[in-house]
Amino acid sequence: RAAHGAFLCPRCGRLFRHGSNLTRHLNAHRGLRAHACGLCGKSFTQGATLRDHLNLHSGARPH
């Protein structure tokens, strides 16, 4: 942890307010992509990004 309760990335020095955000960020450094598209195989570090990607396949425009 860095000063004032922030979480510091040991690889790039980026600061995060929440430890869970640092964990997700570190997974990106490590190349861990746990969320894979069942249609094309592309994978993502975050489930929300996969959901957005799946909309490309379906043609849905939720926003």
mmCIF file of the N, C-alpha and C atoms, coordinates in Angstrom:
data_MODEL
# 
_entry.id   MODEL 
# 
loop_
_atom_site.group_PDB 
_atom_site.id 
_atom_site.type_symbol 
_atom_site.label_atom_id 
_atom_site.label_alt_id 
_atom_site.label_comp_id 
_atom_site.label_asym_id 
_atom_site.label_entity_id 
_atom_site.label_seq_id 
_atom_site.pdbx_PDB_ins_code 
_atom_site.Cartn_x 
_atom_site.Cartn_y 
_atom_site.Cartn_z 
_atom_site.occupancy 
_atom_site.B_iso_or_equiv 
_atom_site.pdbx_formal_charge 
_atom_site.auth_seq_id 
_atom_site.auth_comp_id 
_atom_site.auth_asym_id 
_atom_site.auth_atom_id 
_atom_site.pdbx_PDB_model_num 
ATOM 1   N N  . ARG A 1 1  ? 0.838   -1.193  0.000   1.00 0.00 ? 1  ARG A N  1 
ATOM 2   C CA . ARG A 1 1  ? 0.000   0.000   0.000   1.00 0.00 ? 1  ARG A CA 1 
ATOM 3   C C  . ARG A 1 1  ? 0.870   1.240   0.000   1.00 0.00 ? 1  ARG A C  1 
ATOM 4   N N  . ALA A 1 2  ? 0.424   2.213   -0.731  1.00 0.00 ? 2  ALA A N  1 
ATOM 5   C CA . ALA A 1 2  ? 1.122   3.496   -0.774  1.00 0.00 ? 2  ALA A CA 1 
ATOM 6   C C  . ALA A 1 2  ? 0.524   4.419   0.292   1.00 0.00 ? 2  ALA A C  1 
ATOM 7   N N  . ALA A 1 3  ? 0.967   5.636   0.305   1.00 0.00 ? 3  ALA A N  1 
ATOM 8   C CA . ALA A 1 3  ? 0.474   6.626   1.264   1.00 0.00 ? 3  ALA A CA 1 
ATOM 9   C C  . ALA A 1 3  ? -1.022  6.868   1.087   1.00 0.00 ? 3  ALA A C  1 
ATOM 10  N N  . HIS A 1 4  ? -1.678  7.268   2.162   1.00 0.00 ? 4  HIS A N  1 
ATOM 11  C CA . HIS A 1 4  ? -3.093  7.658   2.155   1.00 0.00 ? 4  HIS A CA 1 
ATOM 12  C C  . HIS A 1 4  ? -4.019  6.515   1.744   1.00 0.00 ? 4  HIS A C  1 
ATOM 13  N N  . GLY A 1 5  ? -3.645  5.277   2.018   1.00 0.00 ? 5  GLY A N  1 
ATOM 14  C CA . GLY A 1 5  ? -4.527  4.154   1.759   1.00 0.00 ? 5  GLY A CA 1 
ATOM 15  C C  . GLY A 1 5  ? -4.619  3.717   0.312   1.00 0.00 ? 5  GLY A C  1 
ATOM 16  N N  . ALA A 1 6  ? -3.815  4.291   -0.568  1.00 0.00 ? 6  ALA A N  1 
ATOM 17  C CA . ALA A 1 6  ? -3.851  3.906   -1.976  1.00 0.00 ? 6  ALA A CA 1 
ATOM 18  C C  . ALA A 1 6  ? -3.059  2.613   -2.172  1.00 0.00 ? 6  ALA A C  1 
ATOM 19  N N  . PHE A 1 7  ? -3.374  1.909   -3.232  1.00 0.00 ? 7  PHE A N  1 
ATOM 20  C CA . PHE A 1 7  ? -2.689  0.665   -3.575  1.00 0.00 ? 7  PHE A CA 1 
ATOM 21  C C  . PHE A 1 7  ? -1.806  0.920   -4.788  1.00 0.00 ? 7  PHE A C  1 
ATOM 22  N N  . LEU A 1 8  ? -0.533  0.582   -4.676  1.00 0.00 ? 8  LEU A N  1 
ATOM 23  C CA . LEU A 1 8  ? 0.467   0.878   -5.696  1.00 0.00 ? 8  LEU A CA 1 
ATOM 24  C C  . LEU A 1 8  ? 0.803   -0.368  -6.503  1.00 0.00 ? 8  LEU A C  1 
ATOM 25  N N  . CYS A 1 9  ? 0.772   -0.240  -7.837  1.00 0.00 ? 9  CYS A N  1 
ATOM 26  C CA . CYS A 1 9  ? 1.191   -1.341  -8.702  1.00 0.00 ? 9  CYS A CA 1 
ATOM 27  C C  . CYS A 1 9  ? 2.711   -1.437  -8.669  1.00 0.00 ? 9  CYS A C  1 
ATOM 28  N N  . PRO A 1 10 ? 3.249   -2.591  -8.299  1.00 0.00 ? 10 PRO A N  1 
ATOM 29  C CA . PRO A 1 10 ? 4.705   -2.737  -8.244  1.00 0.00 ? 10 PRO A CA 1 
ATOM 30  C C  . PRO A 1 10 ? 5.367   -2.787  -9.618  1.00 0.00 ? 10 PRO A C  1 
ATOM 31  N N  . ARG A 1 11 ? 4.590   -2.991  -10.656 1.00 0.00 ? 11 ARG A N  1 
ATOM 32  C CA . ARG A 1 11 ? 5.165   -3.090  -12.005 1.00 0.00 ? 11 ARG A CA 1 
ATOM 33  C C  . ARG A 1 11 ? 5.246   -1.756  -12.717 1.00 0.00 ? 11 ARG A C  1 
ATOM 34  N N  . CYS A 1 12 ? 4.216   -0.906  -12.555 1.00 0.00 ? 12 CYS A N  1 
ATOM 35  C CA . CYS A 1 12 ? 4.207   0.348   -13.322 1.00 0.00 ? 12 CYS A CA 1 
ATOM 36  C C  . CYS A 1 12 ? 4.026   1.594   -12.459 1.00 0.00 ? 12 CYS A C  1 
ATOM 37  N N  . GLY A 1 13 ? 3.744   1.420   -11.177 1.00 0.00 ? 13 GLY A N  1 
ATOM 38  C CA . GLY A 1 13 ? 3.615   2.556   -10.284 1.00 0.00 ? 13 GLY A CA 1 
ATOM 39  C C  . GLY A 1 13 ? 2.248   3.221   -10.253 1.00 0.00 ? 13 GLY A C  1 
ATOM 40  N N  . ARG A 1 14 ? 1.298   2.697   -10.973 1.00 0.00 ? 14 ARG A N  1 
ATOM 41  C CA . ARG A 1 14 ? -0.044  3.283   -10.979 1.00 0.00 ? 14 ARG A CA 1 
ATOM 42  C C  . ARG A 1 14 ? -0.705  3.080   -9.614  1.00 0.00 ? 14 ARG A C  1 
ATOM 43  N N  . LEU A 1 15 ? -1.469  4.074   -9.174  1.00 0.00 ? 15 LEU A N  1 
ATOM 44  C CA . LEU A 1 15 ? -2.148  4.021   -7.886  1.00 0.00 ? 15 LEU A CA 1 
ATOM 45  C C  . LEU A 1 15 ? -3.628  3.693   -8.050  1.00 0.00 ? 15 LEU A C  1 
ATOM 46  N N  . PHE A 1 16 ? -4.158  2.933   -7.091  1.00 0.00 ? 16 PHE A N  1 
ATOM 47  C CA . PHE A 1 16 ? -5.567  2.556   -7.090  1.00 0.00 ? 16 PHE A CA 1 
ATOM 48  C C  . PHE A 1 16 ? -6.150  2.798   -5.709  1.00 0.00 ? 16 PHE A C  1 
ATOM 49  N N  . ARG A 1 17 ? -7.397  3.222   -5.657  1.00 0.00 ? 17 ARG A N  1 
ATOM 50  C CA . ARG A 1 17 ? -8.071  3.450   -4.378  1.00 0.00 ? 17 ARG A CA 1 
ATOM 51  C C  . ARG A 1 17 ? -8.523  2.151   -3.733  1.00 0.00 ? 17 ARG A C  1 
ATOM 52  N N  . HIS A 1 18 ? -8.782  1.136   -4.546  1.00 0.00 ? 18 HIS A N  1 
ATOM 53  C CA . HIS A 1 18 ? -9.304  -0.134  -4.039  1.00 0.00 ? 18 HIS A CA 1 
ATOM 54  C C  . HIS A 1 18 ? -8.374  -1.278  -4.440  1.00 0.00 ? 18 HIS A C  1 
ATOM 55  N N  . GLY A 1 19 ? -8.146  -2.180  -3.497  1.00 0.00 ? 19 GLY A N  1 
ATOM 56  C CA . GLY A 1 19 ? -7.281  -3.320  -3.759  1.00 0.00 ? 19 GLY A CA 1 
ATOM 57  C C  . GLY A 1 19 ? -7.782  -4.200  -4.887  1.00 0.00 ? 19 GLY A C  1 
ATOM 58  N N  . SER A 1 20 ? -9.104  -4.300  -5.039  1.00 0.00 ? 20 SER A N  1 
ATOM 59  C CA . SER A 1 20 ? -9.658  -5.136  -6.110  1.00 0.00 ? 20 SER A CA 1 
ATOM 60  C C  . SER A 1 20 ? -9.304  -4.574  -7.486  1.00 0.00 ? 20 SER A C  1 
ATOM 61  N N  . ASN A 1 21 ? -9.224  -3.255  -7.595  1.00 0.00 ? 21 ASN A N  1 
ATOM 62  C CA . ASN A 1 21 ? -8.829  -2.653  -8.873  1.00 0.00 ? 21 ASN A CA 1 
ATOM 63  C C  . ASN A 1 21 ? -7.363  -2.936  -9.175  1.00 0.00 ? 21 ASN A C  1 
ATOM 64  N N  . LEU A 1 22 ? -6.523  -2.932  -8.148  1.00 0.00 ? 22 LEU A N  1 
ATOM 65  C CA . LEU A 1 22 ? -5.116  -3.288  -8.341  1.00 0.00 ? 22 LEU A CA 1 
ATOM 66  C C  . LEU A 1 22 ? -5.006  -4.742  -8.779  1.00 0.00 ? 22 LEU A C  1 
ATOM 67  N N  . THR A 1 23 ? -5.781  -5.626  -8.169  1.00 0.00 ? 23 THR A N  1 
ATOM 68  C CA . THR A 1 23 ? -5.747  -7.042  -8.548  1.00 0.00 ? 23 THR A CA 1 
ATOM 69  C C  . THR A 1 23 ? -6.107  -7.225  -10.015 1.00 0.00 ? 23 THR A C  1 
ATOM 70  N N  . ARG A 1 24 ? -7.169  -6.565  -10.460 1.00 0.00 ? 24 ARG A N  1 
ATOM 71  C CA . ARG A 1 24 ? -7.583  -6.654  -11.864 1.00 0.00 ? 24 ARG A CA 1 
ATOM 72  C C  . ARG A 1 24 ? -6.482  -6.101  -12.772 1.00 0.00 ? 24 ARG A C  1 
ATOM 73  N N  . HIS A 1 25 ? -5.875  -4.991  -12.365 1.00 0.00 ? 25 HIS A N  1 
ATOM 74  C CA . HIS A 1 25 ? -4.795  -4.374  -13.128 1.00 0.00 ? 25 HIS A CA 1 
ATOM 75  C C  . HIS A 1 25 ? -3.590  -5.321  -13.228 1.00 0.00 ? 25 HIS A C  1 
ATOM 76  N N  . LEU A 1 26 ? -3.239  -5.969  -12.129 1.00 0.00 ? 26 LEU A N  1 
ATOM 77  C CA . LEU A 1 26 ? -2.114  -6.906  -12.148 1.00 0.00 ? 26 LEU A CA 1 
ATOM 78  C C  . LEU A 1 26 ? -2.400  -8.097  -13.052 1.00 0.00 ? 26 LEU A C  1 
ATOM 79  N N  . ASN A 1 27 ? -3.642  -8.545  -13.085 1.00 0.00 ? 27 ASN A N  1 
ATOM 80  C CA . ASN A 1 27 ? -4.003  -9.632  -14.001 1.00 0.00 ? 27 ASN A CA 1 
ATOM 81  C C  . ASN A 1 27 ? -3.767  -9.222  -15.445 1.00 0.00 ? 27 ASN A C  1 
ATOM 82  N N  . ALA A 1 28 ? -4.012  -7.969  -15.771 1.00 0.00 ? 28 ALA A N  1 
ATOM 83  C CA . ALA A 1 28 ? -3.744  -7.484  -17.128 1.00 0.00 ? 28 ALA A CA 1 
ATOM 84  C C  . ALA A 1 28 ? -2.246  -7.527  -17.417 1.00 0.00 ? 28 ALA A C  1 
ATOM 85  N N  . HIS A 1 29 ? -1.410  -7.132  -16.444 1.00 0.00 ? 29 HIS A N  1 
ATOM 86  C CA . HIS A 1 29 ? 0.045   -7.227  -16.616 1.00 0.00 ? 29 HIS A CA 1 
ATOM 87  C C  . HIS A 1 29 ? 0.458   -8.677  -16.870 1.00 0.00 ? 29 HIS A C  1 
ATOM 88  N N  . ARG A 1 30 ? -0.174  -9.595  -16.166 1.00 0.00 ? 30 ARG A N  1 
ATOM 89  C CA . ARG A 1 30 ? 0.173   -11.021 -16.272 1.00 0.00 ? 30 ARG A CA 1 
ATOM 90  C C  . ARG A 1 30 ? -0.421  -11.690 -17.502 1.00 0.00 ? 30 ARG A C  1 
ATOM 91  N N  . GLY A 1 31 ? -1.306  -10.987 -18.186 1.00 0.00 ? 31 GLY A N  1 
ATOM 92  C CA . GLY A 1 31 ? -1.936  -11.563 -19.368 1.00 0.00 ? 31 GLY A CA 1 
ATOM 93  C C  . GLY A 1 31 ? -3.060  -12.531 -19.042 1.00 0.00 ? 31 GLY A C  1 
ATOM 94  N N  . LEU A 1 32 ? -3.591  -12.466 -17.821 1.00 0.00 ? 32 LEU A N  1 
ATOM 95  C CA . LEU A 1 32 ? -4.685  -13.357 -17.425 1.00 0.00 ? 32 LEU A CA 1 
ATOM 96  C C  . LEU A 1 32 ? -6.002  -12.815 -17.961 1.00 0.00 ? 32 LEU A C  1 
ATOM 97  N N  . ARG A 1 33 ? -6.650  -13.594 -18.774 1.00 0.00 ? 33 ARG A N  1 
ATOM 98  C CA . ARG A 1 33 ? -7.919  -13.197 -19.381 1.00 0.00 ? 33 ARG A CA 1 
ATOM 99  C C  . ARG A 1 33 ? -8.925  -14.312 -19.142 1.00 0.00 ? 33 ARG A C  1 
ATOM 100 N N  . ALA A 1 34 ? -9.668  -14.188 -18.051 1.00 0.00 ? 34 ALA A N  1 
ATOM 101 C CA . ALA A 1 34 ? -10.545 -15.268 -17.594 1.00 0.00 ? 34 ALA A CA 1 
ATOM 102 C C  . ALA A 1 34 ? -11.902 -15.292 -18.284 1.00 0.00 ? 34 ALA A C  1 
ATOM 103 N N  . HIS A 1 35 ? -12.235 -14.255 -19.046 1.00 0.00 ? 35 HIS A N  1 
ATOM 104 C CA . HIS A 1 35 ? -13.570 -14.147 -19.647 1.00 0.00 ? 35 HIS A CA 1 
ATOM 105 C C  . HIS A 1 35 ? -13.449 -14.311 -21.160 1.00 0.00 ? 35 HIS A C  1 
ATOM 106 N N  . ALA A 1 36 ? -13.825 -15.489 -21.665 1.00 0.00 ? 36 ALA A N  1 
ATOM 107 C CA . ALA A 1 36 ? -13.670 -15.790 -23.089 1.00 0.00 ? 36 ALA A CA 1 
ATOM 108 C C  . ALA A 1 36 ? -15.019 -15.806 -23.800 1.00 0.00 ? 36 ALA A C  1 
ATOM 109 N N  . CYS A 1 37 ? -15.025 -15.331 -25.034 1.00 0.00 ? 37 CYS A N  1 
ATOM 110 C CA . CYS A 1 37 ? -16.213 -15.344 -25.880 1.00 0.00 ? 37 CYS A CA 1 
ATOM 111 C C  . CYS A 1 37 ? -16.412 -16.761 -26.424 1.00 0.00 ? 37 CYS A C  1 
ATOM 112 N N  . GLY A 1 38 ? -17.597 -17.302 -26.216 1.00 0.00 ? 38 GLY A N  1 
ATOM 113 C CA . GLY A 1 38 ? -17.905 -18.636 -26.711 1.00 0.00 ? 38 GLY A CA 1 
ATOM 114 C C  . GLY A 1 38 ? -18.134 -18.688 -28.211 1.00 0.00 ? 38 GLY A C  1 
ATOM 115 N N  . LEU A 1 39 ? -18.260 -17.518 -28.841 1.00 0.00 ? 39 LEU A N  1 
ATOM 116 C CA . LEU A 1 39 ? -18.518 -17.475 -30.280 1.00 0.00 ? 39 LEU A CA 1 
ATOM 117 C C  . LEU A 1 39 ? -17.243 -17.361 -31.109 1.00 0.00 ? 39 LEU A C  1 
ATOM 118 N N  . CYS A 1 40 ? -16.296 -16.541 -30.652 1.00 0.00 ? 40 CYS A N  1 
ATOM 119 C CA . CYS A 1 40 ? -15.087 -16.340 -31.459 1.00 0.00 ? 40 CYS A CA 1 
ATOM 120 C C  . CYS A 1 40 ? -13.790 -16.664 -30.716 1.00 0.00 ? 40 CYS A C  1 
ATOM 121 N N  . GLY A 1 41 ? -13.870 -16.877 -29.400 1.00 0.00 ? 41 GLY A N  1 
ATOM 122 C CA . GLY A 1 41 ? -12.684 -17.241 -28.640 1.00 0.00 ? 41 GLY A CA 1 
ATOM 123 C C  . GLY A 1 41 ? -11.877 -16.082 -28.095 1.00 0.00 ? 41 GLY A C  1 
ATOM 124 N N  . LYS A 1 42 ? -12.217 -14.858 -28.454 1.00 0.00 ? 42 LYS A N  1 
ATOM 125 C CA . LYS A 1 42 ? -11.494 -13.706 -27.928 1.00 0.00 ? 42 LYS A CA 1 
ATOM 126 C C  . LYS A 1 42 ? -11.698 -13.652 -26.420 1.00 0.00 ? 42 LYS A C  1 
ATOM 127 N N  . SER A 1 43 ? -10.653 -13.266 -25.676 1.00 0.00 ? 43 SER A N  1 
ATOM 128 C CA . SER A 1 43 ? -10.773 -13.258 -24.222 1.00 0.00 ? 43 SER A CA 1 
ATOM 129 C C  . SER A 1 43 ? -10.488 -11.874 -23.655 1.00 0.00 ? 43 SER A C  1 
ATOM 130 N N  . PHE A 1 44 ? -10.996 -11.655 -22.443 1.00 0.00 ? 44 PHE A N  1 
ATOM 131 C CA . PHE A 1 44 ? -10.951 -10.343 -21.810 1.00 0.00 ? 44 PHE A CA 1 
ATOM 132 C C  . PHE A 1 44 ? -10.621 -10.486 -20.332 1.00 0.00 ? 44 PHE A C  1 
ATOM 133 N N  . THR A 1 45 ? -10.085 -9.418  -19.747 1.00 0.00 ? 45 THR A N  1 
ATOM 134 C CA . THR A 1 45 ? -9.760  -9.424  -18.327 1.00 0.00 ? 45 THR A CA 1 
ATOM 135 C C  . THR A 1 45 ? -10.977 -9.125  -17.470 1.00 0.00 ? 45 THR A C  1 
ATOM 136 N N  . GLN A 1 46 ? -11.999 -8.495  -18.032 1.00 0.00 ? 46 GLN A N  1 
ATOM 137 C CA . GLN A 1 46 ? -13.182 -8.111  -17.267 1.00 0.00 ? 46 GLN A CA 1 
ATOM 138 C C  . GLN A 1 46 ? -14.451 -8.656  -17.916 1.00 0.00 ? 46 GLN A C  1 
ATOM 139 N N  . GLY A 1 47 ? -15.354 -9.125  -17.078 1.00 0.00 ? 47 GLY A N  1 
ATOM 140 C CA . GLY A 1 47 ? -16.622 -9.643  -17.572 1.00 0.00 ? 47 GLY A CA 1 
ATOM 141 C C  . GLY A 1 47 ? -17.441 -8.597  -18.303 1.00 0.00 ? 47 GLY A C  1 
ATOM 142 N N  . ALA A 1 48 ? -17.380 -7.354  -17.843 1.00 0.00 ? 48 ALA A N  1 
ATOM 143 C CA . ALA A 1 48 ? -18.142 -6.279  -18.490 1.00 0.00 ? 48 ALA A CA 1 
ATOM 144 C C  . ALA A 1 48 ? -17.663 -6.055  -19.923 1.00 0.00 ? 48 ALA A C  1 
ATOM 145 N N  . THR A 1 49 ? -16.380 -6.201  -20.152 1.00 0.00 ? 49 THR A N  1 
ATOM 146 C CA . THR A 1 49 ? -15.844 -6.036  -21.501 1.00 0.00 ? 49 THR A CA 1 
ATOM 147 C C  . THR A 1 49 ? -16.326 -7.169  -22.399 1.00 0.00 ? 49 THR A C  1 
ATOM 148 N N  . LEU A 1 50 ? -16.398 -8.373  -21.857 1.00 0.00 ? 50 LEU A N  1 
ATOM 149 C CA . LEU A 1 50 ? -16.942 -9.499  -22.616 1.00 0.00 ? 50 LEU A CA 1 
ATOM 150 C C  . LEU A 1 50 ? -18.404 -9.240  -22.972 1.00 0.00 ? 50 LEU A C  1 
ATOM 151 N N  . ARG A 1 51 ? -19.204 -8.740  -22.025 1.00 0.00 ? 51 ARG A N  1 
ATOM 152 C CA . ARG A 1 51 ? -20.610 -8.435  -22.323 1.00 0.00 ? 51 ARG A CA 1 
ATOM 153 C C  . ARG A 1 51 ? -20.717 -7.430  -23.460 1.00 0.00 ? 51 ARG A C  1 
ATOM 154 N N  . ASP A 1 52 ? -19.892 -6.386  -23.432 1.00 0.00 ? 52 ASP A N  1 
ATOM 155 C CA . ASP A 1 52 ? -19.903 -5.405  -24.525 1.00 0.00 ? 52 ASP A CA 1 
ATOM 156 C C  . ASP A 1 52 ? -19.534 -6.072  -25.844 1.00 0.00 ? 52 ASP A C  1 
ATOM 157 N N  . HIS A 1 53 ? -18.542 -6.943  -25.812 1.00 0.00 ? 53 HIS A N  1 
ATOM 158 C CA . HIS A 1 53 ? -18.098 -7.657  -27.007 1.00 0.00 ? 53 HIS A CA 1 
ATOM 159 C C  . HIS A 1 53 ? -19.217 -8.539  -27.565 1.00 0.00 ? 53 HIS A C  1 
ATOM 160 N N  . LEU A 1 54 ? -19.937 -9.234  -26.692 1.00 0.00 ? 54 LEU A N  1 
ATOM 161 C CA . LEU A 1 54 ? -21.023 -10.111 -27.138 1.00 0.00 ? 54 LEU A CA 1 
ATOM 162 C C  . LEU A 1 54 ? -22.109 -9.322  -27.861 1.00 0.00 ? 54 LEU A C  1 
ATOM 163 N N  . ASN A 1 55 ? -22.291 -8.069  -27.496 1.00 0.00 ? 55 ASN A N  1 
ATOM 164 C CA . ASN A 1 55 ? -23.259 -7.227  -28.198 1.00 0.00 ? 55 ASN A CA 1 
ATOM 165 C C  . ASN A 1 55 ? -22.861 -7.017  -29.655 1.00 0.00 ? 55 ASN A C  1 
ATOM 166 N N  . LEU A 1 56 ? -21.567 -7.051  -29.949 1.00 0.00 ? 56 LEU A N  1 
ATOM 167 C CA . LEU A 1 56 ? -21.118 -6.929  -31.342 1.00 0.00 ? 56 LEU A CA 1 
ATOM 168 C C  . LEU A 1 56 ? -21.616 -8.117  -32.165 1.00 0.00 ? 56 LEU A C  1 
ATOM 169 N N  . HIS A 1 57 ? -21.564 -9.304  -31.571 1.00 0.00 ? 57 HIS A N  1 
ATOM 170 C CA . HIS A 1 57 ? -22.031 -10.495 -32.279 1.00 0.00 ? 57 HIS A CA 1 
ATOM 171 C C  . HIS A 1 57 ? -23.544 -10.469 -32.498 1.00 0.00 ? 57 HIS A C  1 
ATOM 172 N N  . SER A 1 58 ? -24.279 -9.975  -31.505 1.00 0.00 ? 58 SER A N  1 
ATOM 173 C CA . SER A 1 58 ? -25.742 -10.014 -31.582 1.00 0.00 ? 58 SER A CA 1 
ATOM 174 C C  . SER A 1 58 ? -26.326 -8.803  -32.293 1.00 0.00 ? 58 SER A C  1 
ATOM 175 N N  . GLY A 1 59 ? -25.531 -7.750  -32.436 1.00 0.00 ? 59 GLY A N  1 
ATOM 176 C CA . GLY A 1 59 ? -26.033 -6.522  -33.043 1.00 0.00 ? 59 GLY A CA 1 
ATOM 177 C C  . GLY A 1 59 ? -26.795 -5.645  -32.071 1.00 0.00 ? 59 GLY A C  1 
ATOM 178 N N  . ALA A 1 60 ? -26.837 -6.035  -30.797 1.00 0.00 ? 60 ALA A N  1 
ATOM 179 C CA . ALA A 1 60 ? -27.543 -5.246  -29.782 1.00 0.00 ? 60 ALA A CA 1 
ATOM 180 C C  . ALA A 1 60 ? -26.807 -3.941  -29.527 1.00 0.00 ? 60 ALA A C  1 
ATOM 181 N N  . ARG A 1 61 ? -27.584 -2.902  -29.258 1.00 0.00 ? 61 ARG A N  1 
ATOM 182 C CA . ARG A 1 61 ? -27.009 -1.592  -28.937 1.00 0.00 ? 61 ARG A CA 1 
ATOM 183 C C  . ARG A 1 61 ? -27.670 -1.083  -27.657 1.00 0.00 ? 61 ARG A C  1 
ATOM 184 N N  . PRO A 1 62 ? -27.181 -1.544  -26.490 1.00 0.00 ? 62 PRO A N  1 
ATOM 185 C CA . PRO A 1 62 ? -27.856 -1.217  -25.235 1.00 0.00 ? 62 PRO A CA 1 
ATOM 186 C C  . PRO A 1 62 ? -27.707 0.234   -24.785 1.00 0.00 ? 62 PRO A C  1 
ATOM 187 N N  . HIS A 1 63 ? -26.784 0.971   -25.354 1.00 0.00 ? 63 HIS A N  1 
ATOM 188 C CA . HIS A 1 63 ? -26.559 2.353   -24.891 1.00 0.00 ? 63 HIS A CA 1 
ATOM 189 C C  . HIS A 1 63 ? -27.056 3.344   -25.909 1.00 0.00 ? 63 HIS A C  1 
# 
